[in-house]
C-alpha cells in the first residue's frame, strides 16, 4: 500500500507559484522617516512663502521641512516626490518641470469704428467715435 499525505498534490503548484512571484515581482523599497523632533533628524531651514514666490513652497517627503517648488527645466517627481513638485502653473512631465503649452484662442472678427458727426461747423466738424474696444 502507498500512503500519501492529504493535500500534498496541491503543495507543488503553490510552491512553484510562490517562487515565480518572488522572481517576477521587483523588490519594494519603503521610505522611513524619523520624527521631525528626533535628535538624529536633519536640521531644517524652512523656506518662507516670500522666498519661494512666485513658485510656491512644498514640504519634503518626510513632512518636516519646507522648500521652494521647482522651476521650469528642473527635475521633479521620483519615488515619494523625492525630486520635488513643480511651481505654480507648471506640470511634471518625464521627470522635468514644464510650462504649459500656449493655448490658441480663436480671435473674434474686429468690428469697424463707428463715427458720427456731432457738431457741424463752418471751420470743421467734430466727430464722436465708438471704437472697437467699446463694441460688443
Order of alpha helices (4+ residues) and beta strands (2+ residues): alpha-alpha-beta-beta-beta-beta-beta-beta
